[in-house]
């Protein structure tokens, strides 16, 4: 929980800018995440300033009405552009929100103590916004520039995991140039992986653009679908195993990362061949979380240990969710780390912490505390 040390020098509530929306295909998911946080954050402790990023990249003052950002299969929430643009600038040593509009004097909205960037995908979760905040010495929740970039790129993420001694499944990375100049060579590399394979955009999340491919005849369509989201792809061999997740929370001070009890996703039989976008966010009852997962005690301990190793391997801060496959032989194969996991009340990251004794509101409180008390600049 946030203690007295997190209040600013005037003894008033810290001002928290909730940043959401963004330019990526996960814009709507970010809006839903923001609604969850704004609905649960303790407004007696924090002054909350919602800032939306339109798909054009414009920053705008957004509504704090959480019902505006709900998600359904019929309508996806979206931050609308505005005639007034919000910028974050350092003025007199403080981090000020400035509102500008044509033919008007810029308006100062006051300082910001911490930014909570609830952004998923490129131009938000990948180190770009983190770099902007670093340039202005603004404190923020979550991973820094490098960890965010590595955590976003499934190819380099696997390279880092392998270097850290973690068990990574068979995969290939495919660049735009490789696919356009010699698609047949790519097909041969995929054939060596064996089927099924999963074709993924290298730098997208929320299962955007992912396809399960059972034969070579299905490959090209899956590649083109993934390329709509990112011209760089990762193609992974299918792994027989249970999907096990673990939530990681940065330790305070020099403490080691904290890990939740592992959870297991069960996808209901039906339209969903895997844990896709609709199963995560739209179809109620399509997926269920068991936490703790039904595993031997030694396997649970090993998942938690490896999740902390993965967190440190990429240099993560704040929060991350680490996903594994648990094979029938008892082998743990790391799938990925997500440095800004889904964070709605029904998302797996907060659900795993709730099952481990840390409620949603308390989790938000702790993340803000970690951001307010960490150093700015190189650390």
QUINOR-V945914 format. One record per residue. PSI is psi in radians with two decimals (none if undefined). NEAR is the number of other ideal C-beta (glycine too) atoms within 8 Angstrom. Layout:
PSI|NEAR ; PSI|NEAR
//
This chain:
2.70|6 ; 2.35|9 ; -3.09|6 ; -0.49|4 ; -0.27|5 ; -0.12|10 ; 2.66|8 ; 3.13|7 ; -0.40|3 ; -0.06|4 ; 0.31|5 ; 3.02|7 ; 2.35|8 ; 2.48|14 ; 2.11|12 ; 2.05|15 ; 2.04|12 ; 2.00|14 ; 2.16|12 ; 3.00|17 ; -2.04|14 ; 3.08|14 ; -0.11|10 ; 3.02|14 ; -0.14|8 ; 0.38|13 ; -0.87|14 ; -0.69|10 ; -0.69|12 ; -0.71|17 ; -0.74|16 ; -0.70|14 ; -0.78|15 ; -0.68|14 ; -0.72|15 ; -0.79|14 ; -0.77|13 ; -0.51|12 ; -0.38|8 ; -0.32|9 ; 2.51|13 ; 1.80|8 ; -0.14|7 ; -0.37|4 ; -0.55|8 ; 2.51|11 ; 2.09|9 ; 2.29|10 ; 1.86|12 ; 2.21|12 ; 2.07|14 ; 2.59|12 ; 2.02|15 ; 2.87|14 ; -0.35|9 ; -0.24|6 ; -0.10|8 ; 2.36|9 ; 2.30|11 ; 2.69|15 ; 2.26|10 ; 2.87|10 ; 2.50|5 ; 0.07|7 ; 1.85|5 ; -0.42|10 ; -0.38|6 ; -0.34|8 ; 0.43|11 ; 2.77|9 ; 2.33|11 ; 2.95|6 ; -0.33|5 ; -0.52|3 ; 2.31|4 ; 2.30|6 ; 2.59|12 ; 2.38|10 ; 2.15|13 ; 2.54|6 ; 2.83|6 ; 2.79|9 ; -0.19|4 ; 2.24|9 ; 2.37|10 ; 2.34|12 ; 2.71|8 ; 2.09|15 ; 2.65|8 ; 2.06|9 ; 2.02|8 ; 0.58|4 ; -0.07|4 ; 2.75|7 ; 1.79|11 ; 2.49|13 ; 2.20|14 ; 2.29|13 ; 2.20|11 ; 2.58|9 ; 2.73|8 ; 2.42|4 ; 0.56|3 ; 2.67|7 ; 2.31|3 ; 2.46|7 ; 2.21|8 ; 2.27|8 ; 0.02|9 ; 3.08|7 ; 2.82|8 ; 2.30|14 ; -0.62|10 ; 2.53|15 ; 2.34|13 ; 1.62|14 ; 1.67|14 ; 1.04|13 ; 2.39|16 ; 2.41|15 ; -3.00|18 ; 2.72|12 ; 0.62|11 ; -0.90|17 ; -0.12|14 ; 0.21|12 ; -0.18|12 ; -0.91|9 ; -0.62|11 ; -0.69|14 ; -0.70|9 ; -0.76|9 ; -0.64|13 ; -0.69|12 ; -0.53|6 ; 0.16|10 ; 0.63|8 ; 2.26|12 ; 2.55|10 ; 2.77|11 ; 2.40|12 ; -2.99|13 ; 2.70|14 ; -2.91|11 ; -0.98|9 ; -0.83|9 ; -0.68|14 ; -0.76|16 ; -0.77|11 ; -0.72|12 ; -0.39|15 ; -0.55|14 ; 1.85|12 ; -0.44|10 ; -1.02|10 ; -0.47|9 ; -0.81|14 ; -0.64|11 ; -0.78|8 ; -0.75|11 ; -0.76|12 ; -0.71|9 ; -0.49|7 ; 0.01|9 ; 0.19|5 ; 2.65|11 ; 1.98|7 ; 2.39|9 ; 2.89|10 ; 2.43|5 ; 2.90|11 ; 2.65|9 ; 2.45|9 ; 2.08|11 ; 2.89|8 ; -0.76|8 ; -0.74|6 ; -0.75|10 ; -0.70|12 ; -0.54|6 ; -0.43|5 ; 1.17|6 ; -0.54|8 ; -0.63|6 ; -0.65|8 ; -0.75|13 ; -0.68|10 ; -0.68|8 ; -0.69|9 ; -0.70|12 ; -0.59|8 ; -0.45|6 ; -0.53|13 ; 2.77|7 ; 2.63|9 ; 2.81|7 ; 2.82|14 ; 2.16|12 ; 2.15|13 ; 2.48|13 ; 2.41|14 ; -0.52|12 ; 0.97|11 ; 2.79|15 ; -2.90|10 ; 0.49|12 ; 0.36|9 ; 2.25|12 ; 0.17|12 ; 2.39|12 ; 2.46|11 ; 2.24|10 ; 2.14|12 ; -0.19|6 ; 2.85|7 ; -0.53|8 ; -0.41|4 ; -0.13|10 ; -0.86|13 ; -0.69|7 ; -0.73|8 ; -0.69|11 ; -0.81|13 ; -0.60|8 ; -0.78|10 ; -0.63|15 ; -0.29|12 ; -0.40|6 ; -0.55|9 ; 2.35|12 ; -0.15|6 ; 2.33|13 ; 2.72|15 ; 2.28|14 ; 2.11|12 ; 2.46|12 ; 2.44|9 ; 2.42|10 ; 2.25|9 ; 1.99|5 ; 2.87|10 ; 2.53|7 ; 1.99|12 ; 2.33|15 ; 2.71|14 ; 2.31|16 ; 2.34|17 ; 2.42|17 ; 2.25|15 ; 2.47|12 ; 2.77|9 ; 2.47|6 ; -2.18|4 ; 0.19|3 ; 2.65|6 ; 2.82|5 ; 2.54|12 ; 2.50|9 ; 2.53|10 ; 3.03|16 ; 2.47|11 ; 2.61|16 ; 2.79|18 ; 2.33|13 ; 2.27|11 ; 2.07|8 ; 2.25|10 ; 2.48|10 ; 2.38|3 ; -2.23|5 ; -0.38|3 ; 1.93|13 ; -0.40|4 ; -3.09|10 ; 1.36|10 ; -3.06|10 ; -0.83|9 ; -0.70|11 ; -0.58|13 ; -0.73|12 ; -0.36|10 ; -0.93|10 ; 1.82|8 ; 2.33|3 ; -0.04|6 ; -0.44|11 ; 2.60|12 ; 2.59|7 ; 2.27|11 ; 2.09|9 ; 2.09|13 ; 2.64|10 ; 2.63|14 ; 1.53|5 ; 2.76|11 ; 2.66|5 ; -0.68|6 ; -0.56|6 ; -0.67|11 ; -0.80|13 ; -0.66|8 ; -0.71|9 ; -0.81|16 ; -0.70|13 ; -0.83|8 ; -0.57|13 ; -0.70|15 ; -0.64|12 ; -0.78|11 ; -0.73|16 ; -0.83|14 ; -0.55|9 ; -0.69|11 ; -0.08|16 ; 0.62|10 ; 2.76|16 ; 2.77|10 ; -1.64|13 ; 2.71|15 ; 2.68|16 ; 2.29|14 ; 2.27|15 ; 2.40|12 ; 2.82|15 ; 2.35|12 ; 1.88|14 ; 2.85|11 ; -0.42|5 ; 0.00|4 ; 0.21|7 ; 2.45|8 ; 2.09|14 ; 2.15|12 ; 2.38|14 ; -1.01|8 ; 2.93|8 ; 2.51|14 ; 1.94|11 ; -0.22|16 ; 1.36|14 ; 2.88|12 ; 2.35|12 ; 0.40|11 ; 2.85|11 ; -0.47|8 ; -0.04|4 ; 2.74|13 ; -0.63|13 ; -1.00|12 ; -0.51|13 ; -0.69|12 ; -0.66|18 ; -0.65|15 ; -0.73|11 ; -0.31|11 ; 0.10|10 ; 0.10|5 ; 1.88|10 ; 2.84|7 ; -0.89|11 ; -0.67|9 ; -0.61|9 ; -0.77|13 ; -0.78|12 ; -0.79|13 ; -0.69|12 ; -0.70|14 ; -0.72|16 ; -0.82|12 ; -0.70|13 ; -0.72|14 ; -0.47|12 ; -0.01|8 ; 2.77|9 ; 2.69|4 ; 2.88|8 ; -2.75|6 ; 2.38|2 ; none|6
//
